[in-house]
Amino acid sequence: MNTSIEAPVSGAAVPLSSESWGAEFRALFKLGWPLIVAQLAQSALFTTDIIMLGRLGAKYVAAGALANALFICIQLFGIGIVGAVAPVVAQSLGARDFRSVRRTVRQGIWLAVILFVALFPVAWNIGPIYRWMGQDPELIGLAETFIHAAVWLLLPAFIFIGLRSFLSAHGATRVILLITIAGVIVNALANYALVFGNWGFPRLEMVGSGISTTVVNTVMLLLTIIYIQMHRRFRRYHIWHHLLTPDWPRLWELIKIGVPIGLMLLAEVALFTSASLLQGWLGEAELAAHSVALTVASLAFMVPLGLSQATTVRVGIALGEKNKEGVRKAGWAALVMTLGFMSLTAIAFFLAPHQIVALFLDANMAENSAPLALAASFLVVAALFQLFDGTQVTMAAALRGLSDTNMPLVIALVGYWAVGFPVAYFCGFTFGFRGVGIWIGLAAGLAAVALVLTARFAMRDRLGLTSKAVV
């Protein structure tokens, strides 16, 4: 058995939990800002697709939204499960159990492969699912062409998440940022070449967008593997040695922690997906407007989402050290930083919705006039739930750092589906608010989940959440 990681390798000092509030804010910012920018860049991958398809017309934007409505659910479900690598690695580092880190990353790769095999057939058959739901046949046909080209991204995307979690827990977040930026550049170039048929490439439109998405995820994975192999700090973990040997106890631990994370993400994303389907019942203009407004809101959400990844690491390290005060500081400091930023985006959405949505649909095209007006009205509602959206992702991440994932899943299911969806349906259709009513339902669901998750983190010691780490 290899013993080269009994102690921290050179340059691999574990970031300890902070003794003061100021130190914790600085640690969160140092760890989080590259992840925030990386999340923005990751979102830019999808945004680039929307902008490119928008130049083809609102029909293509609507088809792209329809394709991604379910495909993103599938993708995020897998990403959430593999994301269990982050809290377990962080707890292991806090406890200075470096052999446990290696075990976790290896089984994270196993888990990624298993999920790809399980989820591929579901993603491939999205077309029949949409036909059963009664969506527009023309949009379904375009969406299918995208999915059949993009579905191959699942394997590299899942493995990338596992390796990214490993690097993040060690504080190596700047390289994640650089790799993601490289992915954005590759995606933009590939879209420009394949969607429109530039530089001698065939004009593939929706298919070209799907191929570009697969290519960029593969490139990002390869760059991550190369970095790990070139850097002595990470190479000495010997992740690839005996990779084919199963470690059933650790794989099972990742599944137990990860499946609730994946289901929680699925519950939230499925709510937004259902909103897309409801908008599709209202018409093509509503669906296109929803896609644009949701893209804008998602861009703002990338900041608390990136910070939440740092929050999981900081809480996990403190838990591994058995430092309850460190857990407290990490969780509440992250929430303060999140609320500060989301207050700014709420103000921007409320004051300048028309100017923002005009960046995504060409105002000079007559067919875009209705989607533009609708998207602006949706964005005003989005301004109202910015604080709730930031709070729920931050508190979920803090609880995830404690390996607390089962009860947050129950909270999400109740909040999103017993509160959010009924409010969206009744406000949108029964009370006649149409698209705006659907967005009011989204706000209600986020608010319910945010409040209960915050209360659970506040009662963490009383509930026994800070008493045990997975190492």
SESE-22128 format. One line per 10 residues: for each residue z, x, y of C-alpha. Coordinates in nm, 3 decimals, decimal comma. Layout:
// SESE-22128
Z:X:Y; ... $
// end
This chain:
// SESE-22128
0,000:0,000:0,000; -0,095:0,138:0,340; 0,200:0,235:0,561; 0,016:0,343:0,873; 0,142:0,046:1,074; 0,511:0,063:0,994; 0,560:0,147:1,361; 0,354:0,072:1,670; 0,043:0,282:1,680; -0,027:0,499:1,978 $
-0,085:0,292:2,287; 0,016:-0,031:2,115; 0,349:-0,095:2,281; 0,454:-0,455:2,231; 0,501:-0,648:2,559; 0,864:-0,762:2,550; 1,006:-1,079:2,698; 1,111:-1,054:3,062; 1,459:-1,015:3,205; 1,384:-1,189:3,535 $
1,171:-1,475:3,665; 0,964:-1,240:3,877; 0,893:-1,014:3,583; 0,791:-1,313:3,371; 0,551:-1,443:3,636; 0,396:-1,096:3,659; 0,370:-1,065:3,281; 0,209:-1,408:3,251; -0,037:-1,331:3,526; -0,127:-0,989:3,384 $
-0,183:-1,133:3,038; -0,333:-1,460:3,157; -0,584:-1,381:3,430; -0,844:-1,222:3,201; -0,802:-1,515:2,961; -0,845:-1,758:3,249; -1,166:-1,591:3,364; -1,279:-1,568:3,002; -1,222:-1,943:2,960; -1,421:-2,007:3,276 $
-1,695:-1,788:3,137; -1,672:-1,969:2,802; -1,710:-2,298:2,983; -2,007:-2,150:3,166; -2,185:-2,133:2,830; -2,184:-2,512:2,810; -2,237:-2,548:3,185; -2,546:-2,329:3,164; -2,687:-2,560:2,898; -2,622:-2,865:3,117 $
-2,784:-2,704:3,420; -3,089:-2,595:3,219; -3,127:-2,936:3,056; -3,073:-3,102:3,394; -3,392:-2,939:3,513; -3,572:-3,128:3,236; -3,430:-3,463:3,352; -3,134:-3,696:3,313; -3,251:-3,799:2,964; -3,199:-3,447:2,834 $
-2,858:-3,423:3,000; -2,758:-3,748:2,833; -2,888:-3,626:2,496; -2,696:-3,300:2,536; -2,381:-3,495:2,617; -2,433:-3,713:2,311; -2,492:-3,412:2,087; -2,181:-3,236:2,204; -1,960:-3,546:2,204; -1,896:-3,518:1,829 $
-2,004:-3,159:1,771; -1,742:-3,026:2,012; -1,481:-3,234:1,828; -1,577:-3,063:1,503; -1,586:-2,720:1,664; -1,253:-2,756:1,843; -1,084:-2,889:1,531; -1,174:-2,567:1,351; -1,089:-2,352:1,651; -0,748:-2,517:1,675 $
-0,668:-2,443:1,311; -0,774:-2,077:1,333; -0,581:-2,060:1,661; -0,262:-2,058:1,453; -0,322:-1,682:1,431; -0,202:-1,643:1,793; 0,160:-1,767:1,767; 0,217:-1,603:1,428; 0,086:-1,264:1,545; 0,291:-1,292:1,867 $
0,609:-1,370:1,674; 0,540:-1,079:1,440; 0,497:-0,843:1,733; 0,819:-0,969:1,890; 0,998:-0,895:1,563; 0,807:-0,562:1,538; 0,677:-0,659:1,194; 0,334:-0,495:1,213; 0,250:-0,547:0,847; 0,281:-0,921:0,909 $
0,021:-0,892:1,186; -0,233:-0,750:0,942; -0,160:-1,022:0,686; -0,208:-1,292:0,949; -0,540:-1,166:1,085; -0,689:-1,123:0,738; -0,595:-1,474:0,635; -0,722:-1,602:0,969; -1,067:-1,476:0,865; -1,029:-1,647:0,528 $
-0,938:-1,966:0,707; -1,245:-1,938:0,932; -1,478:-1,916:0,632; -1,311:-2,210:0,457; -1,343:-2,425:0,768; -1,711:-2,338:0,811; -1,788:-2,449:0,456; -1,591:-2,772:0,502; -1,719:-2,869:0,847; -2,086:-2,768:0,826 $
-2,206:-3,080:0,638; -2,016:-3,307:0,877; -2,180:-3,149:1,181; -2,526:-3,149:1,021; -2,510:-3,527:0,963; -2,410:-3,630:1,314; -2,738:-3,824:1,353; -2,655:-4,093:1,094; -2,307:-4,125:1,245; -2,456:-4,199:1,587 $
-2,702:-4,449:1,441; -2,411:-4,631:1,280; -2,243:-4,637:1,621; -2,546:-4,799:1,779; -2,643:-4,522:2,022; -2,989:-4,498:2,180; -3,243:-4,389:1,910; -3,438:-4,162:2,144; -3,123:-3,981:2,256; -3,010:-3,949:1,894 $
-3,337:-3,782:1,801; -3,302:-3,526:2,079; -2,936:-3,470:1,996; -3,016:-3,404:1,629; -3,265:-3,133:1,715; -2,995:-2,956:1,916; -2,725:-2,988:1,647; -2,941:-2,859:1,362; -3,003:-2,540:1,560; -2,647:-2,503:1,694 $
-2,443:-2,583:1,381; -2,473:-2,224:1,257; -2,246:-2,108:1,540; -1,939:-2,245:1,362; -1,879:-1,943:1,137; -1,900:-1,670:1,405; -1,710:-1,891:1,651; -1,419:-1,946:1,410; -1,390:-1,578:1,315; -1,412:-1,480:1,682 $
-1,114:-1,703:1,763; -0,902:-1,535:1,498; -0,988:-1,186:1,622; -0,949:-1,291:1,985; -0,598:-1,419:1,907; -0,515:-1,083:1,752; -0,632:-0,897:2,063; -0,463:-1,139:2,305; -0,125:-1,102:2,138; -0,152:-0,726:2,197 $
-0,234:-0,778:2,564; -0,597:-0,668:2,519; -0,731:-0,955:2,725; -0,969:-0,767:2,954; -1,200:-0,683:2,668; -1,205:-1,052:2,575; -1,315:-1,124:2,930; -1,591:-0,863:2,917; -1,720:-0,988:2,582; -1,725:-1,348:2,707 $
-1,911:-1,249:3,024; -2,165:-1,067:2,808; -2,201:-1,391:2,612; -2,269:-1,588:2,929; -2,546:-1,347:3,025; -2,703:-1,359:2,680; -2,682:-1,741:2,681; -2,847:-1,774:3,022; -3,130:-1,541:2,926; -3,182:-1,708:2,588 $
-3,181:-2,055:2,746; -3,428:-1,952:3,014; -3,658:-1,807:2,749; -3,633:-2,074:2,481; -3,571:-2,400:2,669; -3,859:-2,354:2,914; -4,083:-2,118:2,716; -4,062:-1,821:2,952; -4,144:-1,452:2,880; -4,388:-1,546:2,605 $
-4,136:-1,748:2,400; -4,223:-2,102:2,281; -4,098:-2,397:2,488; -3,836:-2,545:2,252; -3,631:-2,756:2,497; -3,331:-2,901:2,303; -3,390:-2,679:2,000; -3,401:-2,373:2,223; -3,066:-2,465:2,373; -2,915:-2,495:2,026 $
-3,057:-2,161:1,912; -2,921:-1,995:2,224; -2,573:-2,128:2,150; -2,579:-1,987:1,797; -2,708:-1,649:1,912; -2,444:-1,605:2,179; -2,153:-1,680:1,944; -2,288:-1,430:1,694; -2,324:-1,163:1,964; -1,967:-1,220:2,085 $
-1,828:-1,184:1,733; -2,021:-0,862:1,672; -1,899:-0,712:1,999; -1,540:-0,799:1,908; -1,567:-0,636:1,565; -1,721:-0,325:1,719; -1,438:-0,300:1,972; -1,169:-0,333:1,705; -1,334:-0,065:1,494; -1,379:0,174:1,786 $
-1,026:0,140:1,925; -0,766:0,348:1,737; -0,490:0,108:1,840; -0,646:-0,176:1,641; -0,842:0,019:1,380; -0,517:0,144:1,228; -0,422:-0,208:1,124; -0,695:-0,175:0,856; -0,784:-0,543:0,887; -1,098:-0,508:0,676 $
-0,933:-0,325:0,385; -0,876:-0,558:0,089; -1,012:-0,845:0,298; -1,130:-1,022:-0,017; -0,779:-1,021:-0,162; -0,607:-1,355:-0,096; -0,260:-1,381:0,054; -0,178:-1,739:-0,037; 0,168:-1,763:0,128; 0,038:-1,645:0,466 $
-0,278:-1,854:0,440; -0,062:-2,159:0,369; 0,160:-2,081:0,670; -0,148:-2,067:0,893; -0,272:-2,396:0,752; 0,066:-2,565:0,807; 0,078:-2,451:1,168; -0,294:-2,472:1,241; -0,393:-2,812:1,103; -0,163:-3,001:1,345 $
-0,302:-2,787:1,630; -0,656:-2,874:1,526; -0,572:-3,242:1,488; -0,399:-3,244:1,827; -0,706:-3,093:1,992; -0,918:-3,341:1,800; -0,706:-3,633:1,919; -0,754:-3,528:2,281; -1,121:-3,439:2,257; -1,191:-3,749:2,052 $
-1,050:-3,956:2,336; -1,301:-3,796:2,573; -1,571:-3,833:2,309; -1,491:-4,202:2,278; -1,519:-4,223:2,654; -1,869:-4,074:2,624; -1,961:-4,333:2,362; -1,824:-4,614:2,579; -2,026:-4,480:2,871; -2,331:-4,478:2,643 $
-2,285:-4,850:2,587; -2,296:-4,899:2,964; -2,624:-4,712:3,005; -2,804:-4,379:3,040; -2,699:-4,336:3,405; -2,331:-4,380:3,319; -2,354:-4,135:3,029; -2,528:-3,869:3,239; -2,275:-3,918:3,520; -1,988:-3,893:3,274 $
-2,131:-3,567:3,139; -2,151:-3,414:3,485; -1,803:-3,528:3,595; -1,652:-3,416:3,267; -1,819:-3,076:3,305; -1,661:-3,034:3,649; -1,317:-3,144:3,528; -1,350:-2,912:3,229; -1,422:-2,617:3,456; -1,096:-2,680:3,641 $
-0,917:-2,724:3,309; -1,024:-2,376:3,196; -0,760:-2,220:3,422; -0,455:-2,388:3,264; -0,624:-2,354:2,925; -0,659:-1,978:2,968; -0,303:-1,952:3,095; -0,185:-2,162:2,801; -0,311:-1,894:2,562; -0,095:-1,640:2,744 $
0,193:-1,890:2,732; 0,175:-1,914:2,353; 0,184:-1,535:2,326; 0,475:-1,495:2,570; 0,683:-1,768:2,406; 0,598:-1,636:2,059; 0,704:-1,282:2,144; 1,033:-1,406:2,289; 1,094:-1,615:1,976; 1,022:-1,314:1,754 $
1,281:-1,121:1,955; 1,525:-1,413:1,913; 1,548:-1,426:2,293; 1,608:-1,789:2,394; 1,624:-1,701:2,761; 1,283:-1,535:2,731; 1,145:-1,852:2,574; 1,282:-2,057:2,864; 1,136:-1,831:3,131; 0,795:-1,806:2,966 $
0,754:-2,183:2,928; 0,870:-2,294:3,271; 0,700:-2,009:3,458; 0,370:-2,108:3,297; 0,419:-2,470:3,401; 0,487:-2,374:3,764; 0,172:-2,160:3,778; -0,035:-2,437:3,620; 0,084:-2,710:3,856; 0,016:-2,489:4,156 $
-0,347:-2,442:4,061; -0,414:-2,799:3,948; -0,283:-2,930:4,280; -0,564:-2,738:4,451; -0,834:-2,875:4,221; -0,704:-3,229:4,267; -0,744:-3,194:4,644; -1,098:-3,054:4,604; -1,206:-3,335:4,371; -1,069:-3,598:4,606 $
-1,216:-3,458:4,928; -1,560:-3,339:4,816; -1,676:-3,523:4,501; -2,037:-3,577:4,617; -2,090:-3,214:4,710; -1,950:-3,094:4,377; -2,158:-3,316:4,146; -2,476:-3,233:4,344; -2,451:-2,883:4,198; -2,527:-3,021:3,852 $
-2,800:-3,281:3,908; -3,103:-3,236:4,133; -3,049:-3,479:4,424; -3,423:-3,468:4,503; -3,511:-3,646:4,178; -3,507:-4,024:4,228; -3,387:-4,085:3,871; -3,069:-3,889:3,947; -2,948:-4,103:4,238; -2,746:-4,346:4,027 $
-2,586:-4,077:3,805; -2,490:-3,877:4,115; -2,309:-4,171:4,276; -2,132:-4,260:3,954; -2,029:-3,901:3,883; -1,872:-3,873:4,228; -1,664:-4,187:4,166; -1,550:-4,051:3,827; -1,445:-3,725:3,990; -1,216:-3,908:4,232 $
-1,029:-4,051:3,934; -1,024:-3,704:3,775; -0,839:-3,580:4,082; -0,553:-3,812:3,992; -0,490:-3,666:3,646; -0,523:-3,295:3,721; -0,147:-3,238:3,720; -0,102:-3,430:3,394; -0,389:-3,247:3,227; -0,245:-2,909:3,321 $
0,105:-3,007:3,214; 0,008:-3,131:2,869; -0,190:-2,819:2,776; 0,083:-2,585:2,904; 0,369:-2,761:2,727; 0,168:-2,790:2,406; 0,105:-2,414:2,421; 0,472:-2,338:2,481; 0,571:-2,550:2,179; 0,293:-2,383:1,978 $
0,454:-2,047:2,053; 0,763:-2,186:1,877; 0,544:-2,290:1,579; 0,625:-2,650:1,671; 0,301:-2,834:1,600; 0,379:-3,142:1,388; 0,567:-3,352:1,644; 0,331:-3,260:1,932; 0,052:-3,396:1,711; 0,235:-3,729:1,675 $
0,293:-3,737:2,051; -0,076:-3,673:2,115; -0,191:-3,941:1,872; 0,035:-4,202:2,031; -0,037:-4,099:2,388; -0,413:-4,072:2,358; -0,481:-4,358:2,119; -0,201:-4,609:2,177; -0,212:-4,562:2,554; -0,530:-4,385:2,669 $
-0,801:-4,555:2,464; -0,676:-4,916:2,504; -0,643:-4,868:2,880; -0,994:-4,718:2,893; -1,146:-5,007:2,698; -0,972:-5,288:2,880; -1,023:-5,139:3,226; -1,385:-5,051:3,152; -1,499:-5,373:2,985; -1,239:-5,651:2,999 $
-1,148:-5,600:3,364; -1,501:-5,499:3,465; -1,429:-5,157:3,619; -1,701:-5,008:3,394; -1,718:-4,627:3,405; -1,434:-4,587:3,652; -1,209:-4,796:3,427; -1,285:-4,566:3,135; -1,173:-4,269:3,342; -0,852:-4,452:3,438 $
-0,778:-4,475:3,066; -0,825:-4,100:3,029; -0,571:-4,044:3,306; -0,319:-4,278:3,142; -0,341:-4,101:2,807; -0,298:-3,755:2,960; 0,002:-3,869:3,163; 0,180:-4,013:2,859; 0,134:-3,698:2,650; 0,229:-3,463:2,935 $
0,559:-3,635:3,005; 0,676:-3,646:2,643; 0,574:-3,286:2,563; 0,763:-3,166:2,869; 1,074:-3,350:2,754; 1,045:-3,196:2,407; 1,021:-2,842:2,543; 1,323:-2,910:2,765; 1,522:-3,009:2,453; 1,394:-2,718:2,239 $
1,737:-2,563:2,168; 1,895:-2,898:2,085; 1,607:-2,971:1,845; 1,642:-2,632:1,675; 1,295:-2,513:1,776; 1,413:-2,168:1,886; 1,598:-2,080:1,568; 1,321:-1,956:1,339; 1,004:-1,748:1,368; 0,724:-1,720:1,110 $
0,725:-1,348:1,018 $
// end
